[in-house]
Amino acid sequence: MTRWVDMIYNSISDDALSTHKISAKNMNINLPLEILGLNYTEMKAYTTLLQMGSGTIQEIVHKAGIKRTTTYSVLENLIQKKLVLLVEKGGKREYFAEDPKKIGSLFEAQEKELNKKKQRMLEMLPELSSMYNAHATKPKISFYEGEEAIKSAFDETLELPAGSEILSYTNSEELTAKYMHEFILDYMEKRTLKKISNRAIAEDSPFVRKVQKKDKAQLRDMILVNSQKYPCADRINIYGDKVSIISFKNKLVLTMESESVAKTFGSLFELAWLGAQKVGKLSPNPYLPKTKN
């Protein structure tokens, strides 16, 4: 930001002001002005005033080549944005360009205002979310493709409140796939920090056994089953009112948002959990959440 402001300020020498009309395009000074929210006509009027120092409506119209009827509203906008100052002298209205170095403070003011709007929006999200789900009668179904879609599906589970539990069917491919290996390990750490637990039925493999040994530390209880007898080609996450089916091989994500669907899948998981306890390898050090009284 400072570089842009200095470029505008330093590029306007006294000699240039008196003998040349500076081209905003050639000097690349439009970029910060565009980011600040100025349209083409406003940029034209402001850069013209920078060259003139000050001027009346007639002078600005002549120098900038802007229609007189348009110039009044353009200058008023620039005054509101604190880029132009209006001074009345002896019944004449004269406009002055504000110091370009003030552009930096204008960006800061915009940033503060944006943060205020963001905070207000975040405060409203719970109410908006309740309105969004209040009259849901059909499952909301979304379908995405690609590696980033899969990562986003995992990140979405991190939005659950602390103390929540994710139920998972999984295979070992998510841990060994090149594009997922580092991500999934980082995801486990984030999930743990957010105090979101996980119960999982997973395909048995040497690598997954190493992961299983960290169950208690990573708020997880995982049972390993024979991948030949009980293959699990895709991952299924059941969390909140959602069910996500993730194919690492095909790089696809299907998510269903429905309380009834999530309950049904949750019940199927509990039945599978009972069976897995009889035929699978139990966690040597499982995480056992405290029971609520």
Order of alpha helices (4+ residues) and beta strands (2+ residues): alpha-alpha-alpha-alpha-beta-alpha-alpha-beta-beta-alpha-beta-alpha-beta-alpha-alpha-beta-alpha-beta-beta-beta-beta-alpha
